[in-house]
Amino acid sequence: AYWTFVVHTPQRTLVGASPEAHVRMSGGTVVMNPISGTHRYPEQGPSAEALLDFLHDPKEVEELTMVVDEELKMMAGVCDLGGVVVGPRLKEMAHLAHTEYELRGRSTRDVREVLRETMFAATVTGSPVQNACRVIERYEPGGRGYYAGALALIGRDAGGAQTLDSPILIRTADISAAGGLGVPVGATLVRRSDPASEVAETHAKAAGVLTALGVLPAPARPASGRRTRLADDPRVRAALDARRADLAPFWLRMQTAPAQGPLSGHALVVDGEDTFTAMLAHLLRSSGLAVTVRSYDEPGLREAALAHLGPVVLGPGPGDPADTADPKMRLLRSLAAGLLSGHRHGLLGVCLGHELLAAEIGLDLVRKARPAQGAQARVDFFGRPETVGFYNTFTARCDAPTAGELAVHGVELSRDPDTGDIHALRGPGFAGVQFHPESVLTLNGPALVAELLSAVTVG
């Protein structure tokens, strides 16, 4: 466990062994530890063969990379001096094993700001976090109490620098003053999840705490009394190492300062309620741009965007872009229309922003039969293959004749010939991408963004 702890108050006692750091900070270095993907040991005990099946399961791979993206959003928001992704690694426990990464970054922020800005882990809320919390409020009949919150030790090191150490409150028994015992657990649901398997996962997670309390029998131990570490198996190490090949090199190396990139000027990023914009801003800065991020509903945003003397980026966010009854979408559709007609310094749409631009040039918006949450795919990007990451429930779509008609008017589409889904578009002064160039799943994100903005930015 990362922390083994007891917290005793007159009202309740929390006893736990959390495997997951929420965030820690020491000497200006911030560390987060996204853990996702749960391998339940077979009844006969841990085996490398069963673990290898788990490590090669696309559902488990996607689940972990999605969580890495989610926590990178937070890290990008608090680590103003850059960061790096380390891993993946295996965390072995009594009843199960998890896959994990470590995110490291440098920050000048106060530890209290770091703790606040990293609330809460996407592994226990879903994402984007702001919208996920609305869904939790809508569907969960009662509060979660302390479950999936955080403990924190805040102090100073010998040199006087601030320190922070905070675990996530999972694998924790909550004991009331009257002696009532609760062990709340959960599972991360993704597009490939199997309901029965997710329920079984919650039982495995609770088993460690319940065994320690004597409610369940302890698992059998090998005759030697010592279990062989699965992570030492060369096949397991190779399987973990292979996962790095599918991650963007940009996030696997430390960026210590804004790069002297191919772009210059000042970009305005419009946040549509998804802090992927923090990662997008980091990527844009690495390309040489100064960046300001503003919320879509900030007073005066429309006027500022239309008057901005640099590229405007319409960022991602949750919601149905075709829902004209949604005040958010009405506002964003109006902004997209105004920028297309009145902004002359470059316009880029990402995910939701791309869908808004597509709608304004007359393309249909449809709900996908199956959401592409955390899906990595190789697509045709204006004549060449690119590996990119998608997080979309909706898509712009058109047939070949419509694509041909748009081409006559100078609008080029990157289109799936089988489904008609539009992966990207570009025209005079504007471009859009359905995928997330800032995601760890998009291998050449910085180059793609620089290419698109260079083509659409004038002066």
N, C-alpha and C positions, 0 to 999 in steps of 0.2 A: 504494500500500500504506500501511496505517497505520504499521507498523514494517517496516523492512528491517534484518536483523540477522544476526550470526554469533556463536555461542557455542561456544568451543573448550575442551575438557577432554582429559585424556589418554585417556579411554575413548571419546569420541564428539565429533562436531562437528555442530551444528545450524545450518543456513543457510536463511533464509526471508524471505518478504515477506508478512506477514500483513495481510489487509485489515480485520481485525476487532479492535477494542479489547475486551478482557475487561471491565476496569473501570479508571477513573482517578479520582483525587481530588486536589483542590487547593483550599486556602482553605475547606475544609468543604463544597465542592460535589462530589458523586459523579456520575459519568457512566458509563452503560453504552450499548452500541451494538449492539442486536440486528440482525443481518443474516440474511435468509433470502429465498428466491426467487431463482433463478439463471436468467438469460437467456443461452443460448449463442448467440453471433453466427452468422448464416448463413455458409455457405462463401464467398459473395461479399463478406462484410464486414458491419459494423453498418448497420442501417437503422431509421429511425423507425417504419416500418410494422410490421416484425417485433417491435420493442419494444412497440408499442401492443397488439399481440395478446397478448403476454406480460403486460402490465400489467392487462389486462382478464380474464385467465384466473382463474376462481374458485379453482382449486387454489393458485395462487401468492399470491393475496390471503389465503386462509385460512392458508397456511403462515407468512406473515410476522406476521399478527395473533396467531397462537398463540404465536409466539416472543416477541412483545411482552408478552403476558400472563405468560409464564414468567419473563421478566426483571423484569417489574414485581413479581412475587412477591418476588424477591430485593431489589429496591430498597425495597419497602415494609417489608422486615425490617431494613434498615440505615439508611434515611433517616427519622429520627425527626422531622425538621422539614418534611416534605412534599416533593413533586416534581411533575414535568410530563413529558408525552410530546411530543416535537418530531419533525416529519416527516409523511409519509415522504419519502425522498430516493432518488436513484439514485447508485450507486457504480459507475463505469465502469472496466473493467480491460482488459488486452490481448486476452484471449480471451472474455471474458464480462462481464456487468453484474449487479449485485445490487441489490435493494431493501433499504432500511434505515430504522430510526428511531434517534433518540437519546433516551435517558431521563436526565433531570437531576433531582437531588434534593439536599437539604441534610441533613447528618449531623454529629452530635457524636462519632461512633464513631472508635476508633483504626483507622488504615489497615490494620493486620494483621487486625482483626476484619472489616473490609469485604471484604478479599481472601478470607478464609476463608468468610464467609457467602455469597459469590457464586460459589463453586465448585459445580458446573461449568456451563458454558453449556448450556442446553437444546437448542441447535442441534446439539450433538455428543453428547448423551446420550439425549435424549427426555425425557418428563415423565409424572407428577411425578418429579423427579430421583432421589429416594431409591428409588422402586420401579424406575425405569428402570435404575439401576445394578445392581439385582438381576437384571434381564433380560439386561443385557450380560454379567454374570458367568455366567449360565446358558447363553447361546448362543454367545459368542465364545470360541474355543478357547485364545487366548493374550491376554496383556496388551497394551494399546495403547502402551506406552512413554510417550514424551513427547507423542505426538499428542493434540491438543485440550486439553492442559494450558495452563499460562500461564507466561510470563516476567514478572518484575516489577522495576521500579526504585522503590525506596522511599527517600525523603529528606526534606529540609525546604526550604521556600522562604526568601527573604531575611528574612521576618518571623518565622521559626522554626516556622511551621505545617507539619504533616506533608503530604507529597505521595506519590502513588502513580500509577504508569503501568504498565499491564499489558495486553499483547496476548494473544490466543488463539493457541496454537501450531498453526496450520494453514498450508497452502501452504509447507511446510517440508521440506527434505531432511535426513534423519538419516543421517550418515555414520559408520560404525564405524571403530575404530582400524585394522582390517584393510583398509579401503577399500570395504567394502560400502555400497551406497546404497539407501535406502528413502524413498519419498515417499507416506506414507499419506494417503488422502483418504476422504471420506464424503459422504453426501447425506441430507437430512432427509426422512423418509417420513411422509406424512399420508394421510388417507383417500382422496384423489383421485389418489394417486401412480400413475404408470405405470412398471413395473419397467425397461423398456428405456430410457426417458427418464432415470430416475435413474442408471442405469449410465453413460449418455452424459455426464451431468453430472459424474460423478467423473473421466472422462477430460479434460473441459474444465478442471476445477480443477487437475489434475496438470500440464496442458500448460504453464502459466506457469513452473513450477519447472523442468520438463524442458527447456523451450526455453532458459531462462537458463543451464542447464548444458550446452547444445549437443547434448542427446539428440534433440530435435525441432527442425525448422526453424522460423524465426520467421514469424509471420503476415505476409501482404502488407500494405504500407503504401500509403495514397493517394499519388498522384503528387506532391502538394504536400508530402508528408512529415508532414502534420499532420491528424489525424482530427477531424471535426466533433463537438462534444460533443452527444450525444443529449439530455441534460438541458436544453439550451437551446431545444429545439423546443417551441413553445407548446402543442402537443397533448400532449406528454409531461408538461409541467408541470401541465396541466389534469387529466390522468389521475391523477397523484400527489395533487393537491389534492383530487380527488373522493373518495379513500379516507378522508380525515379525516371526511367527513360520516357515515361508518358507525362511528365510534368514539365512546365515551362522553365527553361534554363534561367530566365530572368529572375525567378523567385528562388532559385537554388544557389545563387551567389549573393554575397553581401554588397549592397549599394551603400557606400559610406557618405556620399555627397551627391547632389544633383549633377547629372552628367552634362557634358557639353554635347548635346544631341543634335539631330538633323533639323529640328524646328526652333523657331524663336517667336517671341511675342507673349501674349497673355490669353489664356483660355478660361472661359467661364463654363463651369460644369453645373447643370441643373439636376439636382437630386430628386428623384421621384419616389422617395421613401425606401431606398435600398442603399446601404452603405458600401456596396460594390463601388460607389463613386469615390470612396477613399482610396481604394486600390487603383481605380482609373486615374485619379489625380496623381498618385505616386508614379504611375507609368508615364503620364504626360510630362511630369517634371523631369523624368529621366531622359525624355526626348528633347529637353531644352526649353520647355515652356514654363512660364509662371502660371499658377493655377489658383482660381478662386472657386469654391464650391458653395452654392446657395440652394436652399430648399425651394421646391416648385411653388409653395404657397407663401413665400416670403413677400411682404409688402414691397412694391416697387420692382419686383423681379422682371416683369414683362418689359417695362421701360428700360431697365438696365441691360437686358439681353438684346433688345433691338438696337440700342445705342452702342453696344460693345464693339470696340475696335480690334477684334481678334476673333478666333474661332469660338463658337458656342457648341457645347456638347450636351445633347439631351440624353440624360442618363437613364439607367434601368429603374424599375419599380414594379410592385405588384398591381394587379387589377386588369380588368378587361378594357382594352383600348377602344373597343366599339360600343361601350356602354355610355350612351349620351345622357343617361339619368345620373351618372356619377359626377358630382361636382369637380372632383380631381381630374377626371378625364376631359370634361368640358374645358377646364382651364388649360390643360396641357395641349389639347387639340388646337385650341385657339392660339396658344403660344407657337406651336409648330407651324401653323398656317402663316402667322405673322413673320416668323423667321424665314420661311421659304420665300415669301414675297418681298420682304423688306430688309433682310440682313445680307451684307455683301462681303463678309470677312470669313466665311467658312462655317459650315454647319455639319455636325456629325451626330447621328442617332445611334444609341447602343441599346439593344433589346427592346424595351418599351419605347425608347426614343426612336428606334428604327421603325417600329410598327406605326408610330404616329406619323412619321414622314411618308411611309408607304400608303397610309390611308389618304393623306393629303394629295398624293399624285394619282389617286383613283384606284388603288389596289384593294381587293377584298381582304378583310381580317376575319379569320376563323379560329375556333378552338380546336386544338390538336386532339386526335382520338386518345392519345396518351401523352401526358406532359413529358417534356425533355429536361427534367431536373437533374443537373449534374451529368449530362450525357456528352461524352467525347466522340466526335465523328470526324472523318476525313471528307471534306467537301471540295467542290470545284469553286475556287475563288477567282472569278474573272479569268478563267483559262489555265489556272495552275492549282494543284492540290495543296490544301492546308488542313492541319489538324487543329480543331477548335472545340470549345466547350459551350454547350447550350444550357440555358436555364429558362425555358419558356413554355407557357401553357397555350399561348396564342401565336399565330403566325400570319404573315401576309402571304397570299397565294394568287397565282395567275396562270393562265394557259399560254401556250406558245404564241398564238396570234397576238395576244395582248402584249406579250414581251416584245414582239416584233414592232408593234405600233409605238411602244414607248421608246424603242431604240431609234426610231425615226425622229423623235423629239429630243434625242441626246441623253436618254436615261438608259443605263446599262444595268442588267440584272444578273446576279449570281443565283441560279435557280436550279432546284432539284427537278430533273426531267420527268421523274416518275410521279412525284406528288404535287409538283408545282410550287412547293414551299420556297420562299425567297430568303436565301441566306444572307445576301448583301445587295445593296443598290448604290449607284452613284450617278450623279447628273451635274448640271452646271451649278457649281457652288455648294453642293450638298452630297452627303453620303450616309449610308446606314448599314449596320451589321446586326443581324439577329443574335449572333453568338456574343460571348463576352470576351473581348480581347485581353482584358485584365485578369482573367481567370487563370489558375494554375493549369487548367486543362487546355488552354490555347498556347501552342508551342511557340509561335512567332508573334505574339501579341504586340510588342513594341514596334516591330517593323511594319505590321499591318496598319496600325494607327498612324504611324508617321507617313506611310504611303498615301493613305486616304486623305489626311489633313493637308499634306503637301499639294495634292491635286486640287483641293477645293478652296484653299486659303489664298486670298488675293490681298496683298498689302497689309 
